[in-house]
Amino acid sequence: MSHHAVVRTPNGLDLTYHQVPPGEQLALHLRPQQETALILVSGRLTAALLDGDRTVERDDPFTSPAVGWHFPPSTETTATAGPHGAEVVEVHSPVTVFPETKKVSAISTPEREVRGSGSWERHVTTLLQPPHTGGLLLGETLALDGRWSTYPPHRHQHSNPPAETALQEAFAFRVRPCSGFGVLLTYDETVHDARSTVITDTSLATVPSGYHTIAAAAGHDLYYLWAAHGTADTYLAMHTDPAHAWLLNS
């Protein structure tokens, strides 16, 4: 039997993590006002598309590039797991602007971008963003060997472009080794008010507002798929917590 877990943000972004057994199908239902992304985290997946079946494979998210598809609104299809199953993240986002294409497209993975340095170095891959999408931003981040990520703490809460845009965010995590953990911190004004969420392998989380930062436990690697959506803003402009912004110039 397929296993899944779901998180949603107040502005209508939802993210579902699926563990699909071998040979079983995952159905994408008609969503006239929402676009969809389907990202294979590991395993093998075959999607039934209008121009024929398309198969993607991925060993794991730590060593293999992302694969999957972006579906415009009003798309219906099924995806079938391969002989060893499939670990899949399904993302739905309300359409904010008209995308440049109305066709199903394969996820193309650019080179991973190194951000930060030292104990807060991480590797980021942006997979989807406007104008290719109708407002959905999607990517993957690797924080290796106990490093901090999404650091220094930043927010994207207020619509004040170009300094800051208002986007809500959802995450799907993997931890290597899977017995490990990480921590997500969120706060409104200062770290003295921070709320902590323990991240374990395959856990999900949302950050609708406020500053946030993520850390992997020492000796562990942390992967996360991130999805972001705004009701008006369609690009990411982050406001770093002024108390920690000095790190950007260090």
N, C-alpha and C positions, 0 to 999 in steps of 0.2 A: 504494500500500500504506500502511495506517495505521502511524504511528510512535508508540511509547509508551515511557515510562520509569517505574519504580516505586521508591518508598522505603517502608520499614516500620519501625515502632518495636517494641521488645521486648514491649510490652503489647498488640500486636495491631492497632494503627491502621495502615492503609496508604493511600497516596496515589499515584495514577497520573495522569501527564500524557499526554494523547492529542493527536496531530495527525491528524484524520480527513479523508481526501480527499473531494472532492465526491461526494455520492450514496452513500457507503459507510456501513455500519451499525456501531454500537457496541452490543454486547450486554451487558446486566446480568443475571448469572446468579443463581440462587436461593441466598440466604445466610440460613438460618434463624436464626442467632444474631447477625447483624450488620445494622446499619442502613447506608444508603448515601446519599451526597449527590453530585449531578452538577451541576457549575458550568460554565457556558459562559464562557470567557475572551474569545473573539472568534469571529465568524462566525455561522452559523445552524445550529440543531439542532431536529429534530422528534422528540418522544418519543411512542411508541405506548402510551397509557394506557388504563385500563379504560373511561373515559368519552369516549374519542376521542383523536385526535392533537392534540398541543399543540406549538406552534412558538415558539421564543425566538430573539432576535437580539441581537448586541452588537458594536459597532464595535471597541472595544478596552477593556482594563481600566483605562486611565488617565483616560478621559473618559466612559465609560458605566457605569451601575450594574450590579451583578451580577444574573444571571438563571440559573435552573436549577430543580432539584427536590430534595426530600428524600423518600427511599423507606424505609418501615418494613421490618423483617425479612421474609424470605420473599416478596420482590417480584422478579418477572422482567419484563423489558421490553427493547425495542430503541430506539435513538435514531439517527436518520439525519442525516448532515451535509448542509447546503444546497449551493447551486451553487458557492460559493467555499470549501467545506470548513468545518471547525469545529475550534477549539482548546478542549479540554475537560479539566477536572480531575475525576477520579472518586475519591471518598473512601469507605472502609469502616471501620466502627468497631464493636467488640463492644458489645452492649447491657449497660449497667450498671444502669439503672432502667427501669421501664415508662414509655414516653412517653405523653403525654396523647392522642395520636391514632394510629390504625393505618392512616391513609389517606395516599396520595401527596399531597404538597402543593408548591405552587410557592414558590420562594424569594422572599420579600418584602424589599426593601432599605430599611432605615431611613436617616435622614440620616447622612452621615459625621460622625464625632465628631473634633474637633481635640484632640489630646493633645500635651503638651510645649510648648515655646516656642523661638523662635529657631532655632538650628542643629539642634535635635532635635525640631522640630515635625513631626507626622505626622497623617495622616487615617485613621481607623479605622472600619470598618463591621462590626458583629457581625451575621452572617447567620443562624446557628442556635445554639441552646443549649437545655438542659432548662428547663421540662418539655416543650417541643415535641419534643425528641429524647430518645433513650434514654441520653444521656450525652455525645454528640458536641457539641463546641464548634467553630464554624467562622466565619471572618471574613476580611476583606481589609484590607490596610494599604497606604497610599501614602506614600513618603518622597521628596519632590521636591527636585531640584537639590542633590544631594550631602548631604542631611541624614541624621543618625543616626536610628535607629528602635529600638523595643524598648529604650528608653534612659530613665534610667540602667539598667545591666545588672541583670537580675532573674532569679530562678529560681522554679519551681513544682515542687519535687522531693519535699518531705516533707509527709506528711499530718498537718497540725497546724492544723486549722481553728479559728477563722476567720482566723488569721494567715497560713497558707500551706496550699495544697492540692497534691496530687501528680498532676500531669498531664504526659504526654509529648506531644511536638509534632512536626508535619511541615509542610513549607513547599514551595510552588511559586512560583518567581520569574519576573518579566519585567523587562527593563531597557530603557529608552528614552533615547537611541538604542540599538538592539540590539547595537551593537559595544562597548558599555560594560560595566561590571562593578560589583560591590559586594563587601562582606566580611562574613562571619558569624564572630563571635568567641564561643567557649565556654570556660568554665573552671570548676573545682570550688571553689577557695578564693579566689585572688587573680588579678588580670590578669597577674601575672608567669608564671603557668602556662597562659596562654590558648593555645588551638588556633585556627588561622585556616582558614577555608574560603572560597575565592574563589567569588563568585556571578556567573554569567553568564546571559544571556537564556535562559529556559526551564529553568534548572537546578533541582534538587530537593535538599532537605536534611532531616535530622531532628535534634531535640534531645531525647534521652531523659532527660537530667538536667543539672544544673549551671546556672550563670549564663550568660546569653547576651545579645548585642546585635548590631545589624546597621547597616551604613553603606552608603550609595550613594556611588559615585565622584563627585567634583565635576563639575558640569555635566550630570549624569545623573539621571533619575527611576527610582525603584525601586518596583515593585509586588510584593506577595506575598500569596498565599492561605495562610492558616494554619488548621490543624486540630489540635485537642487532645482528648485522651481520658485518663481515669483509671480504674483498676480499681475504685476505691471512691468517689473524689471526683467531683462532677458540676458544680462551678463553679470559676472561676479566682480564686485568691487568691495574689498575687505577693509574694515576699520580695525587696526591693531590696538589692543589695550594700551593706552598711553603709558601706563606704569611699566610696560615691558617692551615698548617700541625701540628702546636703545639697542636691543639685541640685533635689530636689523642693520645697524651701522657698526657692529662690533667686528 
